[in-house]
């Protein structure tokens, strides 16, 4: 059996110099590359595959986005159908019909007296009269260029972007008050 070599018998290595790097000669490396017929064919197949797959992948992504938008539109339509069915069920109730006739059309039962109150708004909510319109043309003193630049920069810095429209209804329908059909 032999003992493993010890470190004492090895010569010391000189410390590496990292400060002075020698330039790398790329010509020698490029000269060592040889193009064979097989390599050219494989490179051509890779380029052909890239040309074939890139549009296909783009089409796939676009179709997935359209499917997502259409699924959202279907969900909105289902919600609308559920709301309309709930309204239909409410209109089958005679008490609801009576209430709607009284509120919307001011119908009353025979013998009832109806009092309509005009100007029932608080003084703070009453619309104020507008000042008379002047016949003289006045010049406003504004710096239109500064306003233009501010408008353009604010539009450019806006965080919200309108989603692309692909022919489907909006995802968030406008809500109507509970009393209107």
BALOBA-1460 file (C-alpha; in Angstrom, 3 decimals):
// residues 181
<rec num="1" residu="x" x="0.000" y="0.000" z="0.000"/>
<rec num="2" residu="x" x="1.139" y="3.417" z="-0.846"/>
<rec num="3" residu="x" x="0.348" y="6.456" z="1.120"/>
<rec num="4" residu="x" x="-1.402" y="9.332" z="-0.589"/>
<rec num="5" residu="x" x="0.940" y="12.039" z="-1.719"/>
<rec num="6" residu="x" x="1.373" y="14.795" z="0.769"/>
<rec num="7" residu="x" x="1.311" y="18.454" z="0.051"/>
<rec num="8" residu="x" x="4.774" y="18.889" z="1.293"/>
<rec num="9" residu="x" x="6.229" y="17.138" z="-1.767"/>
<rec num="10" residu="x" x="4.420" y="19.348" z="-4.296"/>
<rec num="11" residu="x" x="5.983" y="22.464" z="-5.649"/>
<rec num="12" residu="x" x="4.317" y="25.762" z="-4.772"/>
<rec num="13" residu="x" x="2.310" y="27.386" z="-7.535"/>
<rec num="14" residu="x" x="3.023" y="30.926" z="-8.497"/>
<rec num="15" residu="x" x="0.227" y="33.386" z="-7.704"/>
<rec num="16" residu="x" x="-1.940" y="34.243" z="-10.687"/>
<rec num="17" residu="x" x="-1.740" y="37.626" z="-12.235"/>
<rec num="18" residu="x" x="-5.184" y="39.094" z="-12.776"/>
<rec num="19" residu="x" x="-4.195" y="42.671" z="-13.397"/>
<rec num="20" residu="x" x="-2.558" y="42.191" z="-16.811"/>
<rec num="21" residu="x" x="-4.886" y="40.197" z="-19.078"/>
<rec num="22" residu="x" x="-3.796" y="39.238" z="-22.511"/>
<rec num="23" residu="x" x="-6.174" y="39.863" z="-25.425"/>
<rec num="24" residu="x" x="-8.057" y="36.833" z="-26.708"/>
<rec num="25" residu="x" x="-7.421" y="35.909" z="-30.318"/>
<rec num="26" residu="x" x="-10.827" y="35.050" z="-31.814"/>
<rec num="27" residu="x" x="-9.417" y="34.276" z="-35.255"/>
<rec num="28" residu="x" x="-7.925" y="31.036" z="-34.022"/>
<rec num="29" residu="x" x="-11.228" y="29.955" z="-32.504"/>
<rec num="30" residu="x" x="-13.283" y="30.892" z="-35.577"/>
<rec num="31" residu="x" x="-10.773" y="29.154" z="-37.830"/>
<rec num="32" residu="x" x="-11.381" y="25.899" z="-35.950"/>
<rec num="33" residu="x" x="-15.110" y="25.843" z="-36.827"/>
<rec num="34" residu="x" x="-15.795" y="23.668" z="-39.803"/>
<rec num="35" residu="x" x="-19.145" y="23.638" z="-41.562"/>
<rec num="36" residu="x" x="-20.211" y="20.247" z="-42.749"/>
<rec num="37" residu="x" x="-23.162" y="19.461" z="-44.997"/>
<rec num="38" residu="x" x="-25.054" y="17.966" z="-42.050"/>
<rec num="39" residu="x" x="-24.496" y="21.108" z="-39.978"/>
<rec num="40" residu="x" x="-25.759" y="23.332" z="-42.803"/>
<rec num="41" residu="x" x="-28.885" y="21.178" z="-43.208"/>
<rec num="42" residu="x" x="-29.588" y="21.227" z="-39.464"/>
<rec num="43" residu="x" x="-29.081" y="25.001" z="-39.311"/>
<rec num="44" residu="x" x="-31.484" y="25.391" z="-42.239"/>
<rec num="45" residu="x" x="-34.063" y="23.210" z="-40.464"/>
<rec num="46" residu="x" x="-33.776" y="25.308" z="-37.297"/>
<rec num="47" residu="x" x="-34.309" y="28.518" z="-39.274"/>
<rec num="48" residu="x" x="-37.243" y="26.954" z="-41.155"/>
<rec num="49" residu="x" x="-38.780" y="25.769" z="-37.884"/>
<rec num="50" residu="x" x="-38.460" y="29.283" z="-36.468"/>
<rec num="51" residu="x" x="-40.214" y="30.765" z="-39.519"/>
<rec num="52" residu="x" x="-43.000" y="28.193" z="-39.253"/>
<rec num="53" residu="x" x="-43.520" y="28.282" z="-35.487"/>
<rec num="54" residu="x" x="-43.331" y="32.011" z="-34.720"/>
<rec num="55" residu="x" x="-46.539" y="32.960" z="-36.604"/>
<rec num="56" residu="x" x="-48.274" y="29.871" z="-35.251"/>
<rec num="57" residu="x" x="-47.408" y="30.804" z="-31.691"/>
<rec num="58" residu="x" x="-48.581" y="34.381" z="-32.312"/>
<rec num="59" residu="x" x="-51.872" y="33.082" z="-33.686"/>
<rec num="60" residu="x" x="-52.257" y="30.785" z="-30.675"/>
<rec num="61" residu="x" x="-51.712" y="33.655" z="-28.231"/>
<rec num="62" residu="x" x="-54.205" y="35.875" z="-30.105"/>
<rec num="63" residu="x" x="-56.809" y="33.113" z="-30.128"/>
<rec num="64" residu="x" x="-56.331" y="32.491" z="-26.385"/>
<rec num="65" residu="x" x="-56.927" y="36.202" z="-25.755"/>
<rec num="66" residu="x" x="-60.060" y="36.131" z="-27.902"/>
<rec num="67" residu="x" x="-61.308" y="33.020" z="-26.100"/>
<rec num="68" residu="x" x="-60.761" y="34.743" z="-22.758"/>
<rec num="69" residu="x" x="-62.641" y="37.837" z="-23.919"/>
<rec num="70" residu="x" x="-65.497" y="35.733" z="-25.281"/>
<rec num="71" residu="x" x="-65.705" y="33.727" z="-22.044"/>
<rec num="72" residu="x" x="-65.930" y="37.001" z="-20.134"/>
<rec num="73" residu="x" x="-68.665" y="38.168" z="-22.521"/>
<rec num="74" residu="x" x="-70.571" y="34.913" z="-21.976"/>
<rec num="75" residu="x" x="-70.322" y="35.392" z="-18.213"/>
<rec num="76" residu="x" x="-71.623" y="38.956" z="-18.516"/>
<rec num="77" residu="x" x="-74.499" y="37.696" z="-20.662"/>
<rec num="78" residu="x" x="-75.303" y="35.010" z="-18.095"/>
<rec num="79" residu="x" x="-75.325" y="37.638" z="-15.353"/>
<rec num="80" residu="x" x="-77.639" y="39.812" z="-17.456"/>
<rec num="81" residu="x" x="-79.965" y="36.864" z="-18.034"/>
<rec num="82" residu="x" x="-80.026" y="36.150" z="-14.295"/>
<rec num="83" residu="x" x="-80.871" y="39.818" z="-13.580"/>
<rec num="84" residu="x" x="-83.637" y="39.817" z="-16.181"/>
<rec num="85" residu="x" x="-85.081" y="36.586" z="-14.787"/>
<rec num="86" residu="x" x="-85.068" y="38.132" z="-11.302"/>
<rec num="87" residu="x" x="-86.907" y="41.196" z="-12.666"/>
<rec num="88" residu="x" x="-89.393" y="38.933" z="-14.436"/>
<rec num="89" residu="x" x="-90.033" y="37.126" z="-11.163"/>
<rec num="90" residu="x" x="-90.574" y="40.461" z="-9.378"/>
<rec num="91" residu="x" x="-93.089" y="41.565" z="-12.002"/>
<rec num="92" residu="x" x="-95.198" y="38.462" z="-11.304"/>
<rec num="93" residu="x" x="-95.787" y="39.743" z="-7.749"/>
<rec num="94" residu="x" x="-98.978" y="41.869" z="-7.561"/>
<rec num="95" residu="x" x="-97.596" y="43.988" z="-4.702"/>
<rec num="96" residu="x" x="-94.540" y="44.935" z="-6.773"/>
<rec num="97" residu="x" x="-96.725" y="45.874" z="-9.754"/>
<rec num="98" residu="x" x="-98.908" y="48.062" z="-7.530"/>
<rec num="99" residu="x" x="-95.873" y="49.773" z="-6.024"/>
<rec num="100" residu="x" x="-94.353" y="50.463" z="-9.438"/>
<rec num="101" residu="x" x="-97.664" y="51.845" z="-10.771"/>
<rec num="102" residu="x" x="-97.930" y="54.196" z="-7.785"/>
<rec num="103" residu="x" x="-94.295" y="55.396" z="-7.945"/>
<rec num="104" residu="x" x="-93.768" y="55.658" z="-11.691"/>
<rec num="105" residu="x" x="-97.201" y="56.494" z="-13.076"/>
<rec num="106" residu="x" x="-98.760" y="58.157" z="-10.002"/>
<rec num="107" residu="x" x="-101.707" y="55.747" z="-10.042"/>
<rec num="108" residu="x" x="-103.972" y="55.846" z="-6.997"/>
<rec num="109" residu="x" x="-106.715" y="53.670" z="-5.689"/>
<rec num="110" residu="x" x="-110.242" y="55.007" z="-5.876"/>
<rec num="111" residu="x" x="-110.936" y="57.435" z="-3.037"/>
<rec num="112" residu="x" x="-107.275" y="58.274" z="-2.317"/>
<rec num="113" residu="x" x="-105.993" y="61.832" z="-2.463"/>
<rec num="114" residu="x" x="-102.503" y="62.435" z="-3.824"/>
<rec num="115" residu="x" x="-100.379" y="65.391" z="-2.813"/>
<rec num="116" residu="x" x="-97.430" y="66.297" z="-5.031"/>
<rec num="117" residu="x" x="-94.792" y="68.464" z="-3.409"/>
<rec num="118" residu="x" x="-92.889" y="70.899" z="-5.624"/>
<rec num="119" residu="x" x="-89.564" y="72.432" z="-4.635"/>
<rec num="120" residu="x" x="-88.932" y="69.934" z="-1.886"/>
<rec num="121" residu="x" x="-85.142" y="70.295" z="-2.216"/>
<rec num="122" residu="x" x="-83.119" y="71.861" z="0.603"/>
<rec num="123" residu="x" x="-81.890" y="75.400" z="-0.068"/>
<rec num="124" residu="x" x="-78.294" y="74.163" z="-0.576"/>
<rec num="125" residu="x" x="-79.367" y="71.841" z="-3.414"/>
<rec num="126" residu="x" x="-81.567" y="74.317" z="-5.266"/>
<rec num="127" residu="x" x="-79.878" y="75.304" z="-8.529"/>
<rec num="128" residu="x" x="-78.640" y="78.880" z="-8.540"/>
<rec num="129" residu="x" x="-79.520" y="81.280" z="-11.328"/>
<rec num="130" residu="x" x="-76.814" y="81.756" z="-13.884"/>
<rec num="131" residu="x" x="-75.323" y="85.137" z="-14.704"/>
<rec num="132" residu="x" x="-76.526" y="86.836" z="-17.840"/>
<rec num="133" residu="x" x="-74.623" y="86.032" z="-21.004"/>
<rec num="134" residu="x" x="-72.390" y="88.857" z="-22.163"/>
<rec num="135" residu="x" x="-72.571" y="90.135" z="-25.705"/>
<rec num="136" residu="x" x="-68.927" y="91.266" z="-25.632"/>
<rec num="137" residu="x" x="-66.114" y="88.963" z="-26.661"/>
<rec num="138" residu="x" x="-63.408" y="88.808" z="-24.031"/>
<rec num="139" residu="x" x="-59.873" y="87.619" z="-24.467"/>
<rec num="140" residu="x" x="-58.633" y="85.080" z="-21.973"/>
<rec num="141" residu="x" x="-55.086" y="85.388" z="-20.804"/>
<rec num="142" residu="x" x="-53.699" y="81.880" z="-20.795"/>
<rec num="143" residu="x" x="-50.501" y="80.338" z="-22.016"/>
<rec num="144" residu="x" x="-51.899" y="77.885" z="-24.544"/>
<rec num="145" residu="x" x="-48.518" y="76.309" z="-25.262"/>
<rec num="146" residu="x" x="-47.927" y="75.417" z="-21.606"/>
<rec num="147" residu="x" x="-51.430" y="73.946" z="-21.370"/>
<rec num="148" residu="x" x="-50.836" y="71.950" z="-24.559"/>
<rec num="149" residu="x" x="-47.537" y="70.521" z="-23.286"/>
<rec num="150" residu="x" x="-49.094" y="69.700" z="-19.899"/>
<rec num="151" residu="x" x="-52.003" y="67.949" z="-21.622"/>
<rec num="152" residu="x" x="-49.698" y="65.869" z="-23.827"/>
<rec num="153" residu="x" x="-47.442" y="64.853" z="-20.935"/>
<rec num="154" residu="x" x="-50.401" y="63.917" z="-18.723"/>
<rec num="155" residu="x" x="-51.846" y="61.820" z="-21.545"/>
<rec num="156" residu="x" x="-48.495" y="60.125" z="-22.066"/>
<rec num="157" residu="x" x="-48.050" y="59.384" z="-18.371"/>
<rec num="158" residu="x" x="-51.555" y="57.926" z="-17.933"/>
<rec num="159" residu="x" x="-51.558" y="54.486" z="-16.326"/>
<rec num="160" residu="x" x="-54.834" y="53.177" z="-17.728"/>
<rec num="161" residu="x" x="-55.119" y="51.767" z="-21.209"/>
<rec num="162" residu="x" x="-58.354" y="50.876" z="-22.931"/>
<rec num="163" residu="x" x="-58.538" y="47.138" z="-23.650"/>
<rec num="164" residu="x" x="-58.648" y="46.147" z="-27.300"/>
<rec num="165" residu="x" x="-62.144" y="45.777" z="-28.671"/>
<rec num="166" residu="x" x="-62.759" y="42.568" z="-30.595"/>
<rec num="167" residu="x" x="-66.510" y="42.803" z="-31.005"/>
<rec num="168" residu="x" x="-67.648" y="41.676" z="-27.573"/>
<rec num="169" residu="x" x="-69.660" y="43.710" z="-25.055"/>
<rec num="170" residu="x" x="-67.973" y="45.431" z="-22.140"/>
<rec num="171" residu="x" x="-67.129" y="43.199" z="-19.189"/>
<rec num="172" residu="x" x="-68.637" y="45.564" z="-16.604"/>
<rec num="173" residu="x" x="-72.211" y="46.521" z="-17.608"/>
<rec num="174" residu="x" x="-73.662" y="49.774" z="-16.383"/>
<rec num="175" residu="x" x="-75.673" y="49.301" z="-13.242"/>
<rec num="176" residu="x" x="-79.258" y="50.502" z="-13.206"/>
<rec num="177" residu="x" x="-81.083" y="51.611" z="-10.069"/>
<rec num="178" residu="x" x="-82.982" y="48.845" z="-8.312"/>
<rec num="179" residu="x" x="-86.350" y="50.490" z="-8.962"/>
<rec num="180" residu="x" x="-86.016" y="50.619" z="-12.770"/>
<rec num="181" residu="x" x="-86.297" y="47.588" z="-15.043"/>
